[in-house]
Amino acid sequence: MDRLAVGLLLLGLVSAIALPPEAKCSEVVIGGSPAALGQFPFYARLRISRKFYVGVCGAALLSEHFLLTAAHCVSGGALFTEDFEAFLGLVDLNARFRKSAQRSRVVEVIFPPGNPSGNIAIGDIAVLRLETPLNFTKTVQPTKIVREDEELLNAPEGVLVGFGRTTWKDDASSATDDLLFAEVPLVDQKFCRSVHGKRITEKDFCAGGDGKGQALGDSGGPFGVYRNGEWIQLGLPSQGFATDKKKMKPSILTRVSAYCDFIESASEKTFLLHPAVMGNCCSCGQPEEAARPSIGSGATPSEVDNGTTPTEGSAPSGIGHGVNPN
């Protein structure tokens, strides 16, 4: 399996961009449902533009200047920070001129201590510094991570979010422009180790299998559960092991709670520890008193931009308006 050819596969609809084998990293949420604008305000689409290809990965918003993603999305080869651009506040690539959209380039890639090159075998996680700060709105909000996630990892299912393909095949005909989400079963850690062996550590967990899980697609996006009506991120997709649903093995995800100290340090304490929905929150990304929208319903277009979508070329310039993620 190509270490960069990782994605989410969940029995249903989805899209992505066709890439050469050495550069694939686009999310696959097969069997997913279209997300409403504002339903997953922490989701970021990471676009990687190179001379010979365009790659797509997912990411999660930490704070105004920082994102969280998989290391393999932003490591290897002659990758430079100017190749990366993040888009938030989007659920439909055809509505990229909606005023809810925000865009910022990546100016720094930060890997955990002891893993300066982003080696996936050491730890598949990275923090990205953005050039222009993002504005928190109804459709752009930070993710939430807790230090103590043992109870949450015992949940029967988690939620995957991303742009991806509609089939297991790696071709352009399976692409869609919608942000999708779907439920995928969490896998017992003991069984996970029985399948994948020593590669599974306390910093990993498994999800999927039996036709649901990870395949060619957008790694680095958020995987989480709902607790008391609030989203809590547990992981990010790292490695998948199937080309069709009959040969599906549980996918490996990076356990983000294992990297709380790194996340806080790399984000320069803009993602701070404080009590949250349950346990100790390894940040909610903003002050406790700040209002957070309910994840699960989404903001209506009228709440975001008075229900209007500017025509191409008429949108104001600058971050947050008239962005083009394609």
MOUR-V379630 format. One record per residue. N is the residue number from 1. PSI is psi in degrees with one decimal (none if undefined). NEAR is the number of other C-alpha atoms within 8 Angstrom. Layout:
n:N psi:PSI near:NEAR
n:N psi:PSI near:NEAR
This chain:
n:1 psi:133.9 near:4
n:2 psi:126.5 near:7
n:3 psi:-22.2 near:7
n:4 psi:-7.7 near:11
n:5 psi:71.2 near:15
n:6 psi:143.3 near:20
n:7 psi:-176.3 near:18
n:8 psi:134.9 near:19
n:9 psi:118.7 near:16
n:10 psi:34.2 near:17
n:11 psi:74.8 near:10
n:12 psi:-140.9 near:11
n:13 psi:150.1 near:15
n:14 psi:175.0 near:21
n:15 psi:170.7 near:16
n:16 psi:-176.7 near:17
n:17 psi:133.8 near:10
n:18 psi:128.2 near:9
n:19 psi:158.8 near:10
n:20 psi:156.8 near:7
n:21 psi:-33.9 near:8
n:22 psi:-1.3 near:8
n:23 psi:15.7 near:10
n:24 psi:131.6 near:16
n:25 psi:62.5 near:16
n:26 psi:138.0 near:19
n:27 psi:142.1 near:22
n:28 psi:110.7 near:21
n:29 psi:73.4 near:23
n:30 psi:128.1 near:16
n:31 psi:9.2 near:11
n:32 psi:171.0 near:14
n:33 psi:146.2 near:9
n:34 psi:135.5 near:9
n:35 psi:147.1 near:12
n:36 psi:152.1 near:10
n:37 psi:123.7 near:14
n:38 psi:-4.3 near:15
n:39 psi:-37.2 near:13
n:40 psi:71.0 near:13
n:41 psi:-8.8 near:14
n:42 psi:-7.6 near:12
n:43 psi:132.7 near:15
n:44 psi:136.9 near:14
n:45 psi:117.5 near:12
n:46 psi:115.9 near:12
n:47 psi:127.1 near:15
n:48 psi:109.0 near:11
n:49 psi:118.8 near:9
n:50 psi:174.6 near:7
n:51 psi:-38.3 near:4
n:52 psi:-1.5 near:4
n:53 psi:166.2 near:9
n:54 psi:125.6 near:10
n:55 psi:157.6 near:14
n:56 psi:132.9 near:15
n:57 psi:167.4 near:17
n:58 psi:166.9 near:17
n:59 psi:168.1 near:15
n:60 psi:141.3 near:15
n:61 psi:126.4 near:14
n:62 psi:-51.0 near:16
n:63 psi:-175.3 near:13
n:64 psi:-30.4 near:9
n:65 psi:-0.5 near:12
n:66 psi:144.1 near:12
n:67 psi:159.5 near:14
n:68 psi:131.5 near:13
n:69 psi:-175.9 near:16
n:70 psi:140.2 near:16
n:71 psi:-37.5 near:15
n:72 psi:-15.7 near:14
n:73 psi:-27.0 near:11
n:74 psi:20.7 near:10
n:75 psi:169.7 near:10
n:76 psi:143.9 near:8
n:77 psi:-163.6 near:4
n:78 psi:59.6 near:4
n:79 psi:138.0 near:8
n:80 psi:152.7 near:6
n:81 psi:-29.3 near:9
n:82 psi:-10.4 near:8
n:83 psi:-14.8 near:11
n:84 psi:136.9 near:12
n:85 psi:136.0 near:12
n:86 psi:141.2 near:12
n:87 psi:131.7 near:15
n:88 psi:165.6 near:13
n:89 psi:25.9 near:14
n:90 psi:137.8 near:12
n:91 psi:-7.7 near:11
n:92 psi:117.3 near:9
n:93 psi:-19.9 near:10
n:94 psi:-13.8 near:5
n:95 psi:35.7 near:8
n:96 psi:-10.9 near:12
n:97 psi:5.3 near:14
n:98 psi:143.8 near:12
n:99 psi:-11.8 near:13
n:100 psi:-20.9 near:11
n:101 psi:139.1 near:15
n:102 psi:148.8 near:13
n:103 psi:143.3 near:12
n:104 psi:141.7 near:13
n:105 psi:153.6 near:11
n:106 psi:129.6 near:15
n:107 psi:-10.6 near:10
n:108 psi:137.9 near:8
n:109 psi:126.0 near:11
n:110 psi:122.1 near:9
n:111 psi:159.0 near:12
n:112 psi:154.7 near:11
n:113 psi:138.7 near:6
n:114 psi:-1.5 near:4
n:115 psi:60.9 near:10
n:116 psi:-21.7 near:8
n:117 psi:2.5 near:7
n:118 psi:38.1 near:17
n:119 psi:121.0 near:12
n:120 psi:-28.6 near:9
n:121 psi:-21.6 near:6
n:122 psi:-40.7 near:7
n:123 psi:115.8 near:12
n:124 psi:71.6 near:13
n:125 psi:147.1 near:15
n:126 psi:150.7 near:14
n:127 psi:136.0 near:14
n:128 psi:132.0 near:13
n:129 psi:133.5 near:13
n:130 psi:148.2 near:13
n:131 psi:-45.7 near:9
n:132 psi:129.6 near:8
n:133 psi:143.8 near:8
n:134 psi:154.9 near:12
n:135 psi:127.1 near:6
n:136 psi:127.9 near:8
n:137 psi:-171.7 near:6
n:138 psi:-24.5 near:12
n:139 psi:0.4 near:15
n:140 psi:106.4 near:12
n:141 psi:153.7 near:11
n:142 psi:156.8 near:13
n:143 psi:176.1 near:13
n:144 psi:134.6 near:12
n:145 psi:138.1 near:13
n:146 psi:148.3 near:15
n:147 psi:-46.6 near:11
n:148 psi:100.4 near:8
n:149 psi:10.1 near:9
n:150 psi:-46.5 near:6
n:151 psi:-40.8 near:7
n:152 psi:-33.2 near:8
n:153 psi:-11.5 near:8
n:154 psi:1.5 near:8
n:155 psi:150.5 near:9
n:156 psi:-31.1 near:6
n:157 psi:158.0 near:9
n:158 psi:174.2 near:12
n:159 psi:128.8 near:11
n:160 psi:142.6 near:14
n:161 psi:135.8 near:14
n:162 psi:168.2 near:14
n:163 psi:138.1 near:17
n:164 psi:-163.6 near:20
n:165 psi:160.7 near:17
n:166 psi:-10.0 near:15
n:167 psi:174.2 near:10
n:168 psi:-14.7 near:11
n:169 psi:145.8 near:6
n:170 psi:75.5 near:8
n:171 psi:160.8 near:7
n:172 psi:-24.4 near:8
n:173 psi:-16.5 near:4
n:174 psi:9.9 near:13
n:175 psi:151.8 near:13
n:176 psi:163.1 near:12
n:177 psi:2.5 near:10
n:178 psi:142.5 near:12
n:179 psi:126.6 near:14
n:180 psi:157.7 near:16
n:181 psi:152.2 near:13
n:182 psi:157.1 near:13
n:183 psi:139.4 near:10
n:184 psi:140.2 near:13
n:185 psi:138.7 near:11
n:186 psi:145.1 near:13
n:187 psi:136.4 near:11
n:188 psi:136.1 near:8
n:189 psi:-35.6 near:8
n:190 psi:-42.9 near:6
n:191 psi:-37.6 near:8
n:192 psi:-45.2 near:14
n:193 psi:-32.0 near:11
n:194 psi:-26.9 near:7
n:195 psi:-45.1 near:8
n:196 psi:-7.2 near:8
n:197 psi:-144.3 near:8
n:198 psi:-13.2 near:6
n:199 psi:-19.6 near:7
n:200 psi:120.8 near:12
n:201 psi:-176.4 near:7
n:202 psi:-9.3 near:7
n:203 psi:10.2 near:10
n:204 psi:162.6 near:10
n:205 psi:170.4 near:14
n:206 psi:152.0 near:13
n:207 psi:152.1 near:13
n:208 psi:-165.3 near:16
n:209 psi:165.9 near:11
n:210 psi:44.0 near:8
n:211 psi:-1.2 near:13
n:212 psi:136.9 near:13
n:213 psi:-137.3 near:16
n:214 psi:138.7 near:19
n:215 psi:-155.8 near:15
n:216 psi:123.7 near:18
n:217 psi:-166.9 near:19
n:218 psi:99.7 near:20
n:219 psi:170.4 near:18
n:220 psi:-9.5 near:17
n:221 psi:170.9 near:19
n:222 psi:139.8 near:15
n:223 psi:126.8 near:13
n:224 psi:-174.3 near:12
n:225 psi:166.5 near:13
n:226 psi:134.6 near:8
n:227 psi:119.8 near:9
n:228 psi:38.1 near:5
n:229 psi:-0.3 near:7
n:230 psi:145.0 near:9
n:231 psi:135.8 near:11
n:232 psi:123.7 near:12
n:233 psi:128.3 near:13
n:234 psi:-33.1 near:16
n:235 psi:-174.9 near:12
n:236 psi:137.9 near:15
n:237 psi:133.1 near:18
n:238 psi:-61.1 near:15
n:239 psi:135.4 near:11
n:240 psi:159.9 near:15
n:241 psi:44.9 near:11
n:242 psi:154.4 near:10
n:243 psi:-9.9 near:10
n:244 psi:162.4 near:8
n:245 psi:-17.1 near:10
n:246 psi:-13.7 near:6
n:247 psi:30.0 near:8
n:248 psi:129.2 near:14
n:249 psi:158.5 near:12
n:250 psi:139.2 near:15
n:251 psi:154.7 near:15
n:252 psi:130.6 near:13
n:253 psi:147.2 near:13
n:254 psi:129.5 near:14
n:255 psi:106.0 near:13
n:256 psi:-26.8 near:12
n:257 psi:-24.6 near:13
n:258 psi:-10.1 near:8
n:259 psi:23.2 near:8
n:260 psi:-46.3 near:10
n:261 psi:-42.8 near:6
n:262 psi:-44.6 near:9
n:263 psi:-44.5 near:10
n:264 psi:-44.0 near:13
n:265 psi:-47.4 near:8
n:266 psi:-31.3 near:9
n:267 psi:11.4 near:14
n:268 psi:42.5 near:7
n:269 psi:18.6 near:8
n:270 psi:-9.5 near:10
n:271 psi:87.2 near:15
n:272 psi:154.0 near:10
n:273 psi:130.5 near:9
n:274 psi:158.3 near:9
n:275 psi:143.7 near:8
n:276 psi:-146.9 near:9
n:277 psi:-42.4 near:8
n:278 psi:146.3 near:8
n:279 psi:-155.1 near:9
n:280 psi:124.3 near:11
n:281 psi:125.6 near:15
n:282 psi:31.9 near:15
n:283 psi:144.6 near:13
n:284 psi:-0.5 near:17
n:285 psi:-4.6 near:12
n:286 psi:165.2 near:10
n:287 psi:148.2 near:6
n:288 psi:-36.1 near:6
n:289 psi:-13.8 near:4
n:290 psi:138.5 near:6
n:291 psi:139.4 near:5
n:292 psi:134.4 near:6
n:293 psi:154.3 near:6
n:294 psi:123.4 near:9
n:295 psi:126.4 near:12
n:296 psi:-23.3 near:6
n:297 psi:-38.5 near:8
n:298 psi:156.1 near:13
n:299 psi:145.4 near:12
n:300 psi:157.4 near:9
n:301 psi:-35.1 near:10
n:302 psi:-29.9 near:8
n:303 psi:-23.6 near:9
n:304 psi:-50.8 near:12
n:305 psi:34.9 near:11
n:306 psi:23.7 near:7
n:307 psi:13.1 near:9
n:308 psi:147.1 near:8
n:309 psi:113.0 near:9
n:310 psi:148.2 near:10
n:311 psi:156.1 near:7
n:312 psi:129.7 near:7
n:313 psi:-15.8 near:5
n:314 psi:-10.5 near:7
n:315 psi:143.2 near:11
n:316 psi:151.0 near:6
n:317 psi:166.7 near:6
n:318 psi:170.7 near:6
n:319 psi:136.5 near:10
n:320 psi:-6.8 near:11
n:321 psi:132.5 near:14
n:322 psi:32.4 near:17
n:323 psi:153.4 near:12
n:324 psi:104.0 near:6
n:325 psi:0.6 near:8
n:326 psi:none near:4
